[in-house]
Amino acid sequence: MQAPDLANVQDRGFVEVARTALVKLHVLDCLRCAVVVATLLCVLVTLEPFKDLTIIDDASGKLAATYLCFAVLSAAGVLLSASQNVPAFRTLWTPLHLCFLAWMALNILFSENPAISLQRFALTASVMSLAIMMPLLPSSLTSFNQCFAVAAIGLLLLCYLGVILAPGVSIHNARDAAEPALAGDWRGTFEHKNVASPVMAILVYFGAYLISAGAFLSGPTILVLAAVFLFFTGGKTASLLCLIVWGMASVVWATKGLWQKCAICFVPLLLMNLLTVGSVVSPQLAKLTDALPIDSTFTGRSEVWEFALGAVAEKPFVGHGYSAFWDGVREKHTEQGAEWVATVAHSHNSYLDLAVTIGLPGLLLVVFIFVWAPLKNFQMIQSRGASQPLARFYLVVWLFGLYYATTETFLLDRINPTWFMFVVAVGGLHFLARFGVRS
């Protein structure tokens, strides 16, 4: 009988001890949480916080770091979540999603600038994959809440410290090169108050969600700090929508039927688009808009919408190319009296902008995936009796995004923080409808 190899026994013993220690330390769970927090901070704080707006800076040389950062985070997220979430990933391979990817490939191929469209869509796809993995990476609902709370508090602290210690780069001022009229509006780590204000509105919702989930310290802290900052951004649209959408979501939550939910969510959305973009093509709608107690020109946006609608008419099917149209406008010679077009970066309406860039079929696919499907998923969650605070949080963020998209352009907008949180909500509703919450 051969004596046992003591070295092998000792090696096996060491491996087992090490494996047990790693399991007890929850190393993988810690790594997943680290990826979640790092991703949220990279998106929300941005990779270039406290930008000096008195200098017109060309960011083209800094794109490599952005692409590398999100590529690494995406790869880490996939590696850390793949083993546990294969069934969840499989549910994303639907005919509708595949049609959208195929359409984007076609759109990029026929883009006015295929290289720019491909480069920017690569970043968008990377950020979308990270946003979809945000609900999947944390090992439990408690872990999810903690990760998002840490990132939210970190962002808010940085924003307030910026306002107190470095107001020149965290508050709009009269020396800003592009929009000196915004002087006094808080922007924190963000480049513009119109980026800061919707993020703060979403953090208000997150704080309210944490309170409903029993986090009576972090929840009120995030809610109050975000609400105060939102007020000082001067973002009237985000502030008003924050309250209106919360009330609308409460009505949707209490409504049983899917078609009734559709009427509550989508009829006002259609009316908002008609009264804004529609007012520049219909004299009747223009008269109705003029009768409302608002600026009928929407701060000069009516001219932009009219120009964008003309661009849609030029290429209604395939579009001008993902994220390529407005760059091309700046380079082209504009007719006398329309030189303002060269300074416009988007159409101030996400739905119109998508029609311009990816065509009407592309817009229709986006509507099916990001407008119709999330509400259907929410209905599935309620029908299973799995209604919970998390589902309501996702619902209100999704609904806020739909309505904010009528005045700003952020849908499919690469690393835009509002777009990122919108996709988190859409993905969260998708997975909750099929799997529920991991205990």
N, C-alpha and C positions, 0 to 999 in steps of 0.2 A: 504494500500500500504506500503510495507516494505522499509525502508530507505536504501540507498546503503551503503555497507560496505566500510567506508572511508579507512580502512587499506588496503583492497584489491585494491582499486583504486590507493592508493599511491604506493603499491607494483608494480602494472601494469605500473604505470607511471615511476617508477624507472627502471624497466626492459626495457621499450621502450627507455628511455633516454640512458641507458647503451648500448643497442643494436645499437642505432643510432650512438653513439660515437664510438663504435667499427668499424662500417661500414665506418665512415668517416676517421678513422685512418688506415683503410685497414690492420687490424691486421693479417688476414690470408695471405694476399699477402706478408706482411713483413716476416711472418714465412716461407713461401715457399721460398722466396729469401734467408733467413738465411740458410735453408737446402741446397740450391744450392751452396752458397758460402762456407759453411762448408764442403760439400762433395768435391768440387773442391780443397780446400786447403788441406784436408786430403789426397787426391789422389796425387796432384801435389807436394805439399811441403813434403808429406809423414809423417807418424806418428813417424818416427825416423830421423829427418833431421840432416845434418852435422855429419854424422857417422864417427867415427875415424877408418880409414882403417889400421892403424898400429897395431890394435888389432884384432885378429880373434875372433869374438863374436858369440856365439851360441844364436840365436834369438828365440829358441823354447819356452823359458819361457815368451816371450812377445806376443805370438800369441793370448792369451785370450783377451788382450786389443784390438787387431786389429779386431778380430771377433765381439766383443761386440760393438765396435765403428760403424762398417759398418752395423751391424744388427739393431742398433738403428736408424741410418740414413735412412736405407731402410724402416723400419716401419714408421718413420715420413714422409718420402716421399710419401708412399702409402696412409697414412691417410689424408695427406694434398691435394693430387691430385686426389684421387678416385672420389670424388663427381663431379668434372668437366670433368674428362677424361675417364669415363666408355666406351664411344664409341671407344676412341683411344686404350684402353687396349684390347677391344674385337678384334680389327684387328690383334693383335699379336697371337691370337689362331688359327693359320693356320695349316694345315696338315704337312707342312714342319717343322715348329717349334716344333710341337708335336713329330714328328719322331726324331728330334734331341735330345729332352729330353729323349725319350725312349731309343735311342741308348746310350746316356751317362749313363743312369741307367744300361743298359746291360754291358757297358764297365767297369763301376765301380765294378759291381758284379764279373766280371772275371778278375779284375785287379790283378797284382802281389802283390799289397798291397792295398786291398779294403778300409781299414781304412784311409790311407793317401789320396787316391783318393777321397773318400767321403768328408773328412774334407776340402780338398782344393777346390773341386768343389762347396761346400756350400759357401765358400767365393767368388768364381768366380761368382756364380749365384747372390749373394747379390750385388756385385759391378756392374754386368751387369744390374740388375734391376734399380740401381741408375743412371747409365749412360743413360738408356732408358728414365728415368723420367726427365732428365735435360732439354730437350726441352719442356716438359709438365708443369713443376712446375711454371715457371714465368708466370705472368698474361698477359703479352704482349711482343712484340718483343723488345720494349725499355727496359723493365725490364730484359729480357734475356741478352741483350747487357750489361746492367749495372752490373748485377751479374757476368758475365764472365770477364768483364773488371776489377772489384774490385779484383777478385781472381788472374787474370793475373798480375796486378800491384803489388799485395801483394807478389806473388811468386818472381817476378823479383827483387823487393826491398830486399827481404830476401837473394836472391842469390848474389846480388851485395854487400850487407852488409857483407855477409860471406866472399866473396873474399877480401874485404878491411880490415875487422876487425879480421877474423879468417881464414886466408888462409890455415892453417894446416889441417882443416877439410872441406874445400870447394874447394881446388885445389889438384889434384893428386900430390904426391911427392915421392921421392926416398925411403922413409921409409914405403910406403904402403906394407903390407904383401903379397898381391896377385900379383899386377901388378906394380912394381916400374918403369917399362919402360914408363908408362904414365905420368911421372912427368912433371908438368907444365900445364897440360890440366885442364881447369876449369870444375867443376861438381856441384858447388853451393850446394843446399840442398840435392842433389841426391847422391846415393851411387856410381854411375859410370857415366863417361862421355857419355857412350852409352845409358844411360837413359836420361841424361840431353839434349843431342843434338837433338833427335827427338821432345822432348817437346818444345824446343826453336823454331824449325822449324814450329811447329803447331802454336805457338804464333806469329810468323811472319805472317802466313796466317790470324790469327785472327786480328792482327793489320791492315792488308790490308783490311780485311772485314769491320772493324769499320770505316775506312776512306771512303770506298764506301757507308757506311750507314750514313755518315754525322758527325761522331764523330772526329772532326779535332784536338782535344787535346789528348784524350786518345789513339786514333788510331795510330798516328805517334809515340807517346811515347812508346807504346808496341812494335811496329814494329822495331824501332831503337834499343831499349834495348835488345830485343830478338835476333836480327840479330848480334849485337856485341857479345853477350854472346855465340851464336852459333859458331861464328868464333873462339873464344878462347877455346871452348871445344875440338877443334881438331877433331871433328866428321866429317871426310871427306865424308862418305856415306850420312849422313843426310844433310850436306851442299850442296852437289852436287844434291841430289834428291830434295831438297827444290826448286831449280831453275828449274830443268827439269820437275818436276811434275806440277809446276805452268804454264809452257808453254804448257804442255800436256793438263791440265785442260782447258786452254783457247781454244785449238783446239776442245776439246770435247764440250765445251760450244757453239762453232760456228757451230758444225756439227748437222744436222737435223735427220738423220736416226739412228735407234737403232743399226743396224748391223755395220754401219760405226763407231759408238761409240765403239762397242765391239772390232773392229779391232784396233782402236787407243789405247784402254786401255789394252787389253789382249794379243795381239801379242808380244809387247815388254816384257810384264811380263813373258810370256812363254819362250821367248828367254833368259831372265835373269836367269831363273831357269835351263834351259838347259846348259847355259855356266858356271854355278856354280856347282850345284849338279850333273847335267848330265855329266859334264866333268870327273867325277871320275869313270864312268861306260862305257863311250864311248870313244875309242881311237880317233875317228874322231873329236868329240867335244873337246877332250883334246888338239889336235893339233891346233884347231881353237882358243881355249882359250890361248894357249901358244903364238900364233901370235899377241894377243892383247897387247897393251902397259900398262899392269897391272901385278901385282904379281899373277902368275898362281897358286900359292898355297893358295891364299886368306888368307895370314897370318896364314898358318897352318890349315885352316879350311877344306881343302880337306880330311885330315885324319879323321876328325870328321864326315864329310858327308859319307865317305866310311863305317865307323863303324855304323852310324845310318841306312844306307841302308841295312846293314846286319841284323840289329835288325828288320827292316820292313819285310825282307824276312822270319824271324823266326815266326812272328805272323802277317801276312798281313791283316787278316780279323778283328779280335777283338782288336788287339793292345796289348801293354804291360800294359795298365792302365793309366788313366788320371793322369798326373803329378807325376807318380810313377817310371818311368823307370830309370832316371838318378840317383835318390837316391839309387836304387838297384845296379847300376853299381859301385858306390863308395864302397859299402859293399862287393862286390864280388871280388874274387881273379882274377886278370888279368894276362894274359900270359906275359912272359918276353919280354921286348921291347915295351909293350903296357901299361905301368903303367900310362902314361899320361891320359888315359881314366878316371881314378879315380878322376881327377881334373876338368873334364868337367861337366858343369851344364846344357847344352842344345846343340842342333845341329847347332846353328847359321843359321837356316832357319825355319821359322814358319811352312811352309807347310810340310816339311820333318818331323819336330818334331811332328806334329799332326798325320802323318801317323804312326810314331813310337808308340805314346801313345794311340790314339783312333782308330787306324786302318784306312784302306783305305775307308771303307764306311763312317766313321766319318769325314774324310777329305773331302769326296765328299759332305756331308751335309753342312759342313762349307763353302765350295766353293759356293754352291747354295745360302746360306743365306747371307754370308758376301762379296761375290765377284759378283755374278750375280744379285741378287735382288736389291742392291743399285743402280746399273746403270739403271736397268729397272725402278726403282722408279724415278730416275732423268729424264728419258725420259718422264714419266707420268707428272712430274712437268712442263717440257717444253711444252708438247703437250697441256696442259691446259692454256698455256699463263701465267703461274704464275712464270716465271723465275725472280729471285731476288737475291740480294747479299748473302742472307743467304743460299740459295740453292747452290750457287757457293762455299761458305765457306765449307759446308758439303762435296761437291764433291771433293775439293782439299785435305781435310783432309783424306777422305776415300781413294783417289788415292795414297796419300803419304804412308798411312799405307800398302796398297797392295804391294808397291815396297820395302818399308823398311823391310817387312816381308821376302824378299828373302835373306837378310843378317843377320837378327837378329830374335830371337824367342820371340814374344810377344802375338801372337794370343791365346786367352783363358788363358792368364797368370794372373790370380787373380787380384791384385791391381796395375799392371803395368800401369803407367800413359799414355803411348802411346796406350795401349789396351783400356783404359777407354775413351780417346778422340776419338778413332776409332769407338767405339760402340755409342758414342754420335752422331757422324756423320751418321752412318748407321741408327740409330733410327730416327734422324732428317729428313733424306731423306724419310724414311718410312711414317712418319706422315705428312710431307709437301705434299707428293704425294696424300694423302687422305683427308686432312683437310685444307691445306693452313696455313696461319699465323693468329693467333688470334689478333684481333684489340684491 
